[in-house]
């Protein structure tokens, strides 16, 4: 079991802020994937979740290391939303179908992110204080000629 460093938390927060500033229909899956994988990596590193092989589905599911602190229902639900969004990328869109596919991906990523981001924050995986403040300062200076 590893204790996450402030560098991990700050870098994770910075990455999410950068991805959020560049958040578009084209980059939405990248934001969700980053949020998903870094959150699970942090929780796994700290020993709060672990993977267990499910012989019925022939896949790994996340299980809580401490049943008193349930996290994995949220993680497994958000994984389903993300995987469904990924499956939508395999649809060969044409015409109005392209707009429908993008809408479906945005909806699924919204559902994913609404589960994972609060979990990530509530579990202390992000150090947002300095990162968000610095990012906002940088954004205010963009185009000011300074």
N, C-alpha and C positions, 0 to 999 in steps of 0.2 A: 504494500500500500504506500502510495506517494502523496505527499502534501503538495498541492499545486502552488506554484510560486506566483508572486505578484506580476512577474514578467508574463507568464502564461495568461493571467487574467487581463492584463493591460493589452497584450497583443491580440487576444481574442476579441476584446472590446473594440480595438482599433480596426481590426479586420471587418467586423460587423458594421461599424460606422462607415467605413469606406464603401463596403458593398451596399449599404443602405442609401448612401448619397447617389450611387450609380444604379439604383434599383429601377429596372424597367422590365417589360415583358420578356425581353431577351436574356436578362440576367437573373430573373427571379429564382430559377432552379439552383443557380450557383449560391445565392444567399441562403436558401433553405438547406442545401447540402452542407454548407460551411457551418451553419447553426447546428445542424443535426450531428455532424461528425465530431465537432469540437466539444459539444455538450456531452456526448456519450464518452468521448475520450477522457474528458476531465472527471466525470463521475466514475468511470472504470478505473482510472489511475488512483483515485482516492478510495477505491474499494467499496463504493456505495452501490454499484451495480455489477453484475457479472453476466456472462453469456451461458446459456444452457441449450444443448442440442435437443431439438424437438424431433423425435423419430417419426412422428406422423407426417409432418410437413417437410421433413428432411432439410430443416433450416435451423438457424440459431435464433432464440428469443432472448430478450433481456429479462433478468429476474433481479429482484431487490436483494441486496446483501443483508439489509435490516428490514424485516417485515413491519417494524414500527414506523419506518420512514418510507412509505411506498412512492416510488418514482416510475416504475416500469410500466404501469398501466398507461401513463401519459406517453412514455417513450415508444411503446409498441403501437399505440394509436397513431402517434405522429408519423412513425415509420410507414404505416399503411397509407396515410395521406400522401407522403412523399413518393412512395413506390407507385401509387396510382397516377400521380402527376408525371412520373418518369414514363409510365406506359403510354400516356397521351402523346409523348414525343414521337412515338412510333407510327402514329396516324399520319398518313400522307395527305396533308391538307391541300385543298384547291378552292379558290374563290371564297365563298362565305364560310366554308368549313375551317379555313385557316383562322378566322376570327374566333370561331367556336372553340377550337383547340386551345388557343391562347387564353381564352376566358376560363376554360376548365382548368388549365394549369395554374392560372392565377388564383382561382378559388381554392384548389387543393393546397397550394403553397400557403395561402392565407390561413387555412385550417391548421396546417402543420406548424407554421410560425406562431400562431396564437396559443399553441400548446407548449412548444419548445422554448420560446423566448422567456415567458414568465417562469418556467421551470429553471432555466439557466440562471436567471437573476435571483430567484428565491433560494437557489442552492449555492449562491456565492461564487459562481464561476466567472463573473465579469467584474472588472474594476472600471466602472464607467465614469467615475468622478473626473479624473484628469483628462481622459481620452476624449470625452464628449466636449468638455470645455475647450480643449486645444483645437478640436475639429471645428467647433463653432467659431472660434477666433480666426482660424484659417479661412473659413467660408466667408466671413465678414470682410476679409481683406482681398478676396478675389475680385478683380476688376476695379479696385479702388486706385490703382496706379501707384501704390506704395511699394 
